Structures are given as C-alpha cells and as structure tokens.
Amino acid sequence: MLAAALVMSCGGASDSKSAGKPTAKLDACTLFTYDDAKAVAGESLAPMASTLDQAVGREPSECIYNSGTVEQPRILSLLIRYHRSPEAAKRLQESSRSTFNALSGGKVQDVPGLGDGAIWVGGPIQQLHVFAGSRELVVTVQSPDGTDQLPRARQIAEKVLARLK
C-alpha cells in the first residue's frame, strides 16, 4: 500500500510552466538537508540512493533519508512536484482526496496554516502534501511503530516553506 502512495506522489506531475513563466527547478536536498532530517529523526540517519542514482545522478526534485535499517527502513523524504499553475495544483489536491482516503483507511485531514493548502494522509501512508503556488511538496515520515507522524512532517514542511521564501 505504501508503494502505491509513493507511486501516486511521483506520477502525474505537469509541466513546469506557471502563468507563462518557467518555474525554477529546486534541489530538494537543499530545502531538506541532512541536518534537518537528523533533527527530526533523532537517531542514526543515512541518505538513500539507488544504483540508477549512482549511475546517472540523483533526481534533484527528491531527497530521501533512512533513519531505520535496511530490513526495516524509516523513510524521511521530500519530493517536489511541479504543476502548470496554482489552480492545477489545487485541482490535483481535491481530486486526490478520495484515492488517499481509500489508501489510508480514511485517515485524510486538512492541515491549516501550511502553504496554499495542505492535507495529511495518515494510516500506513504517512505523507503531508503541501501546495505552494504551482509546487506540491510531498513530505513522507514513516514510523516503524505506526504512530502518527504529522507533527514531524509539519516540522519539515515549515522549514522547507521558510526556505522557499
């Protein structure tokens, strides 16, 4: 189920044009640093990379850390998605809600005070989707014991949003 949510969070991104102007591509690991992840995890931490990343280079719109083990990973990540416009991003947020409800067992809630709108997808998904203009920030914080990670995801999102200003 988590894999389905991660695929959903990665797919469907629109082109990077916003109101006729290109949106500058950002480096997720500049916005969500190793030190940020360590502060949230409070334990050992390792950046994650695949063999494809090593062969062709890391995708700059994604930054992933593991504070668990190989056998039981505890992922902390930031994914930046780009949409044609703020309106397109907002439409995606609304259209995703029913799918997220199904995947999370009805654990979707609005999160006030973040960006131009945010939703928390709890349960097994543990993702915060924050919309800021034509960008969508997808913050994932997994917990091996299943506890709700919204406070930690919010902490990451607030730091990232502050750096976007």
Steps between C-alpha positions, in 0.01 A plus 500: 500500500785739576646428159172605340505829688858567403416431136203735526717767652750467217272468201286748318717805536424763245745705306689775678329798338312728733311798363724494192822511704718198574510398864858475619588140582612462859734253664302315767816421700576871523152560642503189723856449618669213680506711817125566469430129462728413793320754722166339417620139517701544818703191420738354244436614146619418152420661165343251261602450140436233242746351256327706230566816706863398522521434127319805362475737795244572766161643406514855644128516573528218755697461822474178702653400833471178700513512877421131533674193366511328164262236638265756656548840337361815654480742212509878528469662160412809303368482146434818302238475226437775247163583349391731215345749738384545859150415380621169351673418829181576693292281265744214557470542877122475482492211252756301703301511822271201427790282386703595806198423721480152351875435532527632855185347645327839522789673675508819289471840664553863408802663663443874547776758491734338247557649156193546283341188644614171643362154566637229726461142379544291814460131565762295317581785255633771739530780240442873521408662166559876511407726209702819452414678177550256215720275714395204709724391784453138600655431841512137610588401856460132579481350845583135566252490789215654297466819706369807324787708362311820410691715754835392353381539141366846584837596652672406172240681287527821704879504459474433124234770452715751690791424266277548195432863600 
